[in-house]
Amino acid sequence: GNEKVFNFTINKGSYAPDGFERNVYLINGQFPGPTIECDKGDTIVINVINELDEDTTIHSHGISQRGNPWYDGVPGQSQCGIPSNGTFTYKFQVDQSGTYWYHSHLKTQYIDGLSGPLIIHDPDDPYIKDYDEEIIVTLQDWYHNDSKPLLAYYLSPESHGKEPSPDNGLINGKNSYNCSFAPPGSSNCVSNATLSQFNFVQGKRYRIRIINNSAFSAFVFSIDGHLMNIIEVEGMITQNHTVHQLPINVGQRYSVIVTADNPGQFWMRAEMEIDCYTYKSPGLNPLIKAIVTYNNSTDPPSSTAWNDSVANCVDFNASDLKPYNTQNVPDANLNFTITIEFYKDKDNITLGTLNNSTYVIDVKYPTINKVYDNVTQFAADQNVFLIEKNNTVVDIILLNYLTLEHPFHLHGHVFWVLGSGGSGTKPDYNKLNTKDPIQRDTATVPALGWTVLRFVSNNPGVWGFHCHIEWHVEVGLVAQFVTQPDLVRQLTPPNDWKALCSQKHNKL
Ligand code: C2O
């Protein structure tokens, strides 16, 4: 493979993605961040120049980081932060292909814009002759306040544990907003900002890579007048499956092929699944739109939406998707049951627990450094699951005792989704799909329901496992798998990585 070098200068600046101006994170002056793109087998090099007055990191979501777990970009787990005015280089070879994204894993930075797409092409993709061009579509919820005060409020008794509601949503970083809802005098706001636009050429077939890089919101994605053929879920090639509408939760990705066979002017829609949440901001229009046009026109379409009944607040039915290649799902030799709950602490602040334990980040002494120092006992609030033996087949049984669904993401691995059920159901080991399940890295556990995930632990390192609702990361819905510590100690980390922990870090 080749080496693909990306220089990322990270700072903050004023920007108005939807007409409402605010301070956002910028990478090379861009919002959303630039696309990282390469071929399978290439080595990705990301040179980060941190011009912020705070630490940062870059996590490549869905990338295995096999052999270099210290480049996974998670403060407190796989690295110390890149300090203010510091630089750091991530360098890793990719042995996988598909649709991914990168984001800061430090505090709530990615909510304010520190993220972008990461695409790995495979010249041997079985569908490569079935499309002519590629389009990337990012879907994200958007707040008009900085995430820092929002987080402070969320972590106060006044919030009663209600997650901050987005003010808007963006498709490829754009949308419009009705400025009459903007707080008076708070900011510059221009109504009717320009929407994202996709120019279709009749007869062409597009591979659309859809990424949900939200803080909080699940979406139902569709294009009026056009069918979507799902061919990829998070790096796994699937058998072609045609849909009108596609639910996609935080952190998830899909590729669909769309044929431009219906000339005209159409809405692309990303409907925020606000039914899953208990309340919303007054100005929030949950229907996020972009324009699909065959004649480069910016006129608002008058097309009508697909109107199937899509199940709310759960993943696209995993049993409707079949892997392209035959799966050999091994039997599990270890299982962990993880219960998800909220509680109020002595100060009346709502916190989350996994197996009754709220994760507390140890910023100064990341878990992987502890592994290198031969620490074998981890503090209870580190929520560590230890897997000593290489190639252990692990089941995670997630039990959700909450009335909100949670998109759980595992670092460094993909898992098979063996089964999932909603309120009132229990996991039944005889009914799990071990024959032809799909594999992915982010799956939703339904409200009051359960999900069973299976993965092969064959990637030595320290790997986060957490709800990808960023607010829930901050209240402790985080665990970590420490896998094959003996083998981790045989991997030699780079000196500049080791040096990060001894550099001066501003108060986080
Ligand atoms: Cu996309 Cu732990 O993250």
Boltz pocket constraint, residues with backbone or C-beta under 6 A from the ligand:
constraints:
  - pocket:
      binder: B
      contacts: [[A, 59], [A, 61], [A, 103], [A, 105], [A, 251], [A, 409], [A, 411], [A, 464], [A, 466], [A, 468]]
      max_distance: 6.0
